[in-house]
Amino acid sequence: MNTVLEARNLSKAFGGIQAVDDFSFDLRRGEFLALIGPNGAGKTTCFNMLNGYLKPDRGSVRLQGKELVGIRPRKIWRMGVGRTFQITETFLSMTVLENVQMALISYHRRCFDLFSRATRLYRDRAEQLLELVSMQEHASRACSELAYGDLKRLELAIALAHDPVLLLMDEPTAGMAPSERVALMALTAEIVARQQVSVVFTEHDMDVVFAHAHRILVLNRGELIAEGTGSEIRENPMVQEVYLGGGAVFEAENEAASA
């Protein structure tokens, strides 16, 4: 499989706190990679370095061979890196379809097109994206009317509007009911398999992680302490000691995430 992303020796400190320390990994095309660890492990800092929101103190991030460090987030987005956030970001007064159209209009640089009505632009493609995430029946509804799980699916459609090669998902199931979590990640995994998008995601729900991740990276205090398949991570003594609290089982993490 082709390597899509190469992160090498990423390090970032905030004052005297080393948030990420010498972190390296590769991501293959179509791979669904989970980045897990306790709160404060450095997961979000890693995400912010991967898509340009933070510049690492040292290290390299290469997307399909092109260096991303020093490039602004919007240009990185145009290079094919999408992102979803812990808290959904949509235009609540606009319809579901219009939200996706706005993402397409922005990507195609037509925000200042004075000669076309925005509601007519890229409508067919927006409808295709909504169908992809099973939201076509909600196309005409205002986002303010949607349930939280539906907003998460809409956010996924928006993130896919520029046909990314890499999708970063920061706690995609945060705030969702257990059944909604399963449905959203199953949908994402299906899209990954179908379109061969590469995904890095953080998640506190271990059922979600073990059900869908092809590979798992475990961070603790900014350092990579383990890497492997779900079964390998379950059996790793260091992970059990540091991440799971010394002999605790994964259900404890699930209970904390559901609280």
HELIX and SHEET records of a PDB file:
HELIX    1   1 LYS A   43  LEU A   50  1                                   8    
HELIX    2   2 PRO A   73  ARG A   78  1                                   6    
HELIX    3   3 VAL A   96  TYR A  107  1                                  12    
HELIX    4   4 ALA A  118  ARG A  120  5                                   3    
HELIX    5   5 ARG A  123  LEU A  132  1                                  10    
HELIX    6   6 GLN A  136  HIS A  138  5                                   3    
HELIX    7   7 CYS A  143  GLU A  145  5                                   3    
HELIX    8   8 TYR A  148  ALA A  159  1                                  12    
HELIX    9   9 PRO A  178  GLN A  195  1                                  18    
HELIX   10  10 MET A  206  HIS A  212  1                                   7    
HELIX   11  11 GLY A  230  GLU A  235  1                                   6    
HELIX   12  12 PRO A  237  VAL A  242  1                                   6    
HELIX   13  13 GLU A  251  SER A  258  1                                   8    
SHEET    1   A 4 ILE A  17  ARG A  28  0                                        
SHEET    2   A 4 THR A   3  PHE A  14 -1                                        
SHEET    3   A 4 ARG A  58  LEU A  63 -1                                        
SHEET    4   A 4 LYS A  66  GLU A  67 -1                                        
SHEET    1   B 6 VAL A  81  THR A  84  0                                        
SHEET    2   B 6 LEU A 166  ASP A 170  1                                        
SHEET    3   B 6 SER A 198  THR A 202  1                                        
SHEET    4   B 6 PHE A  32  ILE A  36  1                                        
SHEET    5   B 6 ARG A 215  ASN A 220  1                                        
SHEET    6   B 6 GLU A 223  GLY A 228 -1                                        
END                                                                             
